[in-house]
Amino acid sequence: MKVRMKVAVSGTRNGRPWPHPGEVVELSDAEGADLCASGVAEPVAERPVETATAPEPEKRDDADAGERKPQQRRTQSRKRS
């Protein structure tokens, strides 16, 4: 369980100093729950890993593919003097 420390804890845990307030630490579920219940830490929501996928290509109807009409260019008539 990941928890974010809310207060400073003196001493060490497994031979290492406790994380400072605001830092995140991975603990066993039981130890993390105890710290959260006592107000020393708060649980950190685990975010699911997102994977990107390419969009499906648009499918064209073959009958429509040949029916395209070229666009006409608009021209302005100019008076010549």
C-alpha positions as CSV (number, residue, x, y, z in Angstrom):
1,M,0.0,0.0,0.0
2,K,1.3,3.4,-0.9
3,V,0.8,6.2,1.7
4,R,1.8,9.8,1.9
5,M,3.3,10.9,5.2
6,K,1.4,13.7,7.0
7,V,3.8,14.1,9.9
8,A,7.4,13.5,10.7
9,V,8.2,10.2,12.4
10,S,11.4,10.0,14.5
11,G,13.6,6.9,14.3
12,T,14.1,4.5,11.5
13,R,12.1,1.8,9.7
14,N,14.1,-1.2,8.5
15,G,17.3,0.7,9.2
16,R,16.3,3.8,7.1
17,P,14.9,7.1,8.3
18,W,11.1,7.6,7.8
19,P,10.1,9.7,4.8
20,H,9.5,13.4,5.4
21,P,5.9,14.8,5.4
22,G,4.5,14.9,1.9
23,E,6.7,12.0,0.7
24,V,5.2,8.7,-0.5
25,V,6.3,5.3,0.8
26,E,5.3,1.7,-0.1
27,L,4.3,-0.3,3.0
28,S,2.5,-3.5,3.7
29,D,-1.3,-3.2,3.7
30,A,-1.5,-3.7,7.5
31,E,1.3,-1.2,8.3
32,G,-0.2,1.4,5.9
33,A,-3.7,1.0,7.3
34,D,-2.3,1.4,10.9
35,L,-0.5,4.7,9.9
36,C,-3.6,6.0,8.1
37,A,-5.9,5.1,11.1
38,S,-3.6,6.9,13.5
39,G,-3.5,10.1,11.2
40,V,0.2,9.8,10.5
41,A,-0.3,9.1,6.8
42,E,-3.0,9.1,4.1
43,P,-3.5,6.5,1.4
44,V,-2.3,7.4,-2.1
45,A,-4.7,6.4,-4.8
46,E,-3.1,4.0,-7.3
47,R,-3.7,5.1,-10.8
48,P,-4.4,2.4,-13.4
49,V,-1.9,2.3,-16.1
50,E,-3.3,3.6,-19.4
51,T,-2.3,2.3,-22.7
52,A,-2.6,4.3,-25.9
53,T,-4.3,2.7,-28.9
54,A,-4.4,3.9,-32.4
55,P,-7.8,4.9,-33.7
56,E,-9.4,2.6,-36.2
57,P,-9.1,3.9,-39.8
58,E,-12.3,5.2,-41.3
59,K,-13.8,2.7,-43.8
60,R,-15.0,4.2,-47.1
61,D,-17.6,2.7,-49.2
62,D,-16.0,2.0,-52.6
63,A,-19.1,3.2,-54.4
64,D,-18.6,6.7,-53.0
65,A,-14.9,6.8,-53.8
66,G,-15.4,7.4,-57.5
67,E,-18.2,9.9,-57.3
68,R,-16.1,12.8,-56.2
69,K,-16.7,15.9,-58.3
70,P,-13.9,18.4,-58.8
71,Q,-14.6,21.7,-57.2
72,Q,-15.1,24.6,-59.6
73,R,-12.9,27.6,-59.2
74,R,-14.7,30.8,-58.8
75,T,-13.4,33.5,-61.1
76,Q,-14.3,37.2,-61.1
77,S,-14.9,38.9,-64.3
78,R,-12.9,42.1,-64.7
79,K,-13.8,44.9,-67.0
80,R,-11.0,45.8,-69.3
81,S,-10.7,49.4,-70.2
